[in-house]
Amino acid sequence: MHDKNGLIDYLQANNILALKLDHAVTGVAGTVLNQIETVGKGVTRLIYYTSCFTDEYNDVCQQQKREDIRFRDAVYKIVNHTDVLYEMLKLYFEEILRYKTSDQLEHIKQSLMAVNVHIAASSLTSAGFYLAVASAVRIGLNLSLALSALAGKWGVRGMATLGIYGVVQQAAESAHRLQIQFPAYYAALYARELEMLYFVIEPVFKKAGAIEAQWASEQDISDIISRMIQ
C-alpha cells in the first residue's frame, strides 16, 4: 500500500503500537474508551485509503501515504532516544520569544518569579531564554513519551493494525489543526520531522492556551508558561 513499506511491521516488531502520555489515561474504563476511539479512527483512516482506487481522490491517498511515512520517521527519533518533547517545546518557545527584547524577557522572568517559577537563564537574550524556558517546562511537565503496546492489547493483528492507524489518524488530525492555528510553529516542527508527534503535547498546549501566545503580551506568555509547569 505504501511506497516505503514497513510502517505497521516496523512498529509491531519494536512493540511500538501506540503513543500516549503516561497520565493521559487512568482506570480500566478510560483505557477501554481510549482504545475504542483509537480503533475508530483507524477504521476511518483505512476507509480514506479506498480513495487510492479512484483517480478523482488520488491526492487524498498520496497525502495519507506522506503522513504515514512522516509518522514512521518521527517514531525513529524516539527509538533513537531523541527527547522529542524537549525539541518540540524548544521550537515553540523559540518561535514566540524570537523577537522579544531584553526588557520584555525581563518582564516575563519577573512575572514568573512572582508565581514561584524560576528560569535559570544565564543571559536575557532570546536564544538563551527560550532554551532555559523549554528546559524548565520540560521538567515541570514531567511527561513521559511511552512506547506502549496499547493497540496490541486487542490481540488480533487486524485490530492492532486499526489501533496503529488510529494513532496515525489522530496525529494527522492534530498536525492539521496546528497548521491552521499556528502556521509558523507547524513549519518549524515540519522542518524537523516532528509535526506528526504534536498530538502528544496538544492537550497540554490547549489547557495552557499556548497557541494564543503568537498574539500574546509578555504577561500572557508568563501565564502560559506557568500554566504549563504548574
C-alpha positions as CSV (number, residue, x, y, z in Angstrom):
1,M,0.0,0.0,0.0
2,H,2.9,2.3,0.7
3,D,6.0,3.3,-1.4
4,K,8.1,2.9,1.8
5,N,6.5,-0.3,3.2
6,G,7.0,-1.4,6.8
7,L,5.2,1.2,9.0
8,I,3.0,-1.4,10.6
9,D,5.6,-4.2,10.7
10,Y,8.2,-1.8,12.0
11,L,6.0,-0.6,14.8
12,Q,4.9,-4.1,15.7
13,A,8.4,-5.6,15.6
14,N,9.6,-2.9,18.0
15,N,6.4,-3.2,20.2
16,I,5.6,0.4,19.4
17,L,1.9,0.1,18.7
18,A,0.8,3.5,20.1
19,L,2.0,6.6,21.7
20,K,0.4,8.2,24.8
21,L,1.2,10.3,27.8
22,D,1.6,8.1,30.9
23,H,-1.0,10.0,32.8
24,A,-3.4,10.6,29.9
25,V,-5.5,7.5,30.5
26,T,-6.4,6.4,34.1
27,G,-8.5,3.5,35.1
28,V,-9.8,0.5,33.1
29,A,-12.9,2.3,31.8
30,G,-10.7,5.2,30.5
31,T,-8.4,2.7,28.8
32,V,-11.2,0.9,27.1
33,L,-12.8,4.1,25.8
34,N,-9.4,5.3,24.6
35,Q,-8.9,2.1,22.7
36,I,-12.3,2.2,21.1
37,E,-11.8,5.8,20.0
38,T,-8.3,4.9,18.6
39,V,-9.6,1.9,16.6
40,G,-12.5,4.0,15.3
41,K,-10.0,6.5,13.9
42,G,-8.1,3.6,12.4
43,V,-11.2,2.4,10.6
44,T,-11.7,6.0,9.4
45,R,-8.2,6.2,8.0
46,L,-8.4,2.8,6.2
47,I,-11.7,3.9,4.7
48,Y,-9.9,7.0,3.4
49,Y,-7.5,4.7,1.7
50,T,-10.2,3.5,-0.6
51,S,-9.6,6.7,-2.4
52,C,-6.5,5.0,-3.8
53,F,-8.7,3.1,-6.2
54,T,-10.1,6.3,-7.8
55,D,-8.3,8.9,-9.8
56,E,-10.6,11.6,-8.5
57,Y,-9.3,11.3,-4.9
58,N,-5.7,10.2,-5.6
59,D,-4.5,13.3,-3.8
60,V,-6.1,12.1,-0.6
61,C,-4.4,8.8,-0.9
62,Q,-1.0,10.4,-1.6
63,Q,-1.4,12.7,1.4
64,Q,-2.1,9.8,3.7
65,K,1.0,8.0,2.4
66,R,3.1,11.0,3.2
67,E,1.7,11.2,6.7
68,D,2.4,7.6,7.3
69,I,6.0,8.0,6.3
70,R,6.5,11.1,8.3
71,F,4.9,9.4,11.4
72,R,7.3,6.5,11.0
73,D,10.3,8.8,10.6
74,A,9.2,10.7,13.8
75,V,8.9,7.4,15.7
76,Y,12.5,6.6,14.6
77,K,13.6,9.7,16.6
78,I,12.0,8.3,19.7
79,V,13.6,4.9,19.2
80,N,17.0,6.7,18.8
81,H,16.4,8.2,22.2
82,T,15.8,11.8,21.0
83,D,13.9,13.8,23.6
84,V,11.3,14.9,21.1
85,L,9.2,16.6,23.8
86,Y,12.1,19.0,24.6
87,E,12.7,19.5,20.9
88,M,9.1,20.5,20.3
89,L,9.0,22.8,23.4
90,K,12.3,24.4,22.3
91,L,10.9,25.2,18.8
92,Y,7.7,26.6,20.4
93,F,9.5,29.0,22.7
94,E,12.0,29.9,20.1
95,E,9.0,31.0,17.9
96,I,7.2,33.1,20.5
97,L,10.3,34.6,22.1
98,R,12.3,35.2,18.9
99,Y,11.7,39.0,18.7
100,K,11.4,39.8,22.4
101,T,13.8,42.5,23.7
102,S,15.8,42.1,26.9
103,D,13.3,44.3,28.8
104,Q,10.4,42.2,27.6
105,L,12.2,39.0,28.6
106,E,13.0,40.5,32.0
107,H,9.3,41.3,32.4
108,I,8.4,37.7,31.7
109,K,11.1,36.4,34.0
110,Q,9.9,38.7,36.9
111,S,6.3,37.7,36.3
112,L,7.2,34.0,36.6
113,M,9.2,34.6,39.7
114,A,6.2,36.2,41.3
115,V,4.4,32.9,41.0
116,N,7.4,30.9,42.1
117,V,8.6,29.8,38.7
118,H,12.3,30.4,38.3
119,I,14.0,30.3,34.9
120,A,17.7,29.7,35.1
121,A,18.7,31.8,32.1
122,S,22.4,32.8,32.0
123,S,21.6,35.8,29.9
124,L,18.5,37.6,28.8
125,T,19.0,37.1,25.1
126,S,16.1,35.4,23.2
127,A,18.2,32.4,22.4
128,G,19.4,31.8,25.9
129,F,16.0,32.5,27.4
130,Y,13.9,30.2,25.2
131,L,16.4,27.3,25.9
132,A,16.1,27.9,29.6
133,V,12.3,28.1,29.4
134,A,12.0,25.0,27.3
135,S,14.1,23.1,29.9
136,A,12.0,24.4,32.8
137,V,8.7,23.5,31.2
138,R,10.1,20.1,30.1
139,I,11.0,19.3,33.7
140,G,7.8,20.8,35.1
141,L,5.5,18.9,32.8
142,N,7.1,15.6,34.0
143,L,5.8,14.0,30.8
144,S,7.0,10.6,29.5
145,L,6.5,9.5,26.0
146,A,5.6,5.9,26.5
147,L,6.3,3.4,23.8
148,S,3.2,1.4,24.6
149,A,1.7,-1.8,23.3
150,L,-1.7,-0.1,23.6
151,A,-3.0,-1.1,20.2
152,G,-1.5,-4.6,20.6
153,K,-3.8,-5.3,23.6
154,W,-6.5,-6.1,21.1
155,G,-4.6,-9.3,20.4
156,V,-5.5,-9.8,16.8
157,R,-3.3,-8.4,14.1
158,G,-6.2,-6.8,12.3
159,M,-7.3,-5.0,15.4
160,A,-3.8,-4.0,16.2
161,T,-3.4,-2.6,12.7
162,L,-6.5,-0.5,13.3
163,G,-5.1,0.7,16.5
164,I,-1.9,1.8,14.8
165,Y,-3.8,3.6,12.1
166,G,-5.9,5.2,14.7
167,V,-2.8,6.7,16.3
168,V,-1.6,7.9,12.9
169,Q,-5.0,9.4,12.1
170,Q,-5.0,11.2,15.5
171,A,-1.5,12.5,14.7
172,A,-2.5,13.7,11.3
173,E,-5.7,15.5,12.5
174,S,-3.7,17.2,15.3
175,A,-1.0,18.3,12.9
176,H,-3.6,19.7,10.5
177,R,-5.2,21.7,13.3
178,L,-1.8,23.2,14.2
179,Q,-1.1,24.1,10.6
180,I,-4.3,26.2,10.6
181,Q,-3.9,27.6,14.2
182,F,-0.2,28.3,14.3
183,P,1.4,28.0,10.8
184,A,4.9,29.3,11.9
185,Y,5.2,26.7,14.7
186,Y,3.8,23.9,12.4
187,A,6.5,24.9,9.8
188,A,9.2,24.7,12.5
189,L,8.1,21.2,13.5
190,Y,7.7,20.1,9.9
191,A,11.3,21.1,9.1
192,R,12.5,18.8,12.0
193,E,10.1,16.0,11.1
194,L,8.2,16.4,14.3
195,E,4.8,17.7,13.3
196,M,3.3,14.2,13.4
197,L,4.1,14.0,17.1
198,Y,2.4,17.3,18.1
199,F,-0.7,15.3,19.2
200,V,1.3,14.2,22.2
201,I,1.6,17.7,23.6
202,E,-1.5,19.2,22.1
203,P,-3.6,18.6,25.3
204,V,-1.1,20.5,27.3
205,F,-1.0,23.3,24.8
206,K,-4.7,23.5,24.7
207,K,-5.0,23.6,28.5
208,A,-2.4,26.3,28.8
209,G,-3.8,28.4,25.9
210,A,-0.3,28.1,24.3
211,I,-1.5,28.6,20.7
212,E,-2.7,32.1,21.6
213,A,0.9,33.1,22.5
214,Q,1.6,34.2,19.0
215,W,-0.5,37.3,19.7
216,A,0.1,37.5,23.5
217,S,1.6,40.1,25.7
218,E,4.6,39.4,28.0
219,Q,2.2,38.9,30.9
220,D,0.1,36.5,28.8
221,I,3.3,34.5,27.8
222,S,4.3,34.3,31.5
223,D,0.8,33.0,32.4
224,I,1.1,30.3,29.6
225,I,4.5,29.2,30.9
226,S,3.3,29.0,34.5
227,R,0.2,27.0,33.5
228,M,2.3,24.5,31.6
229,I,4.6,24.0,34.6
230,Q,2.1,24.1,37.5
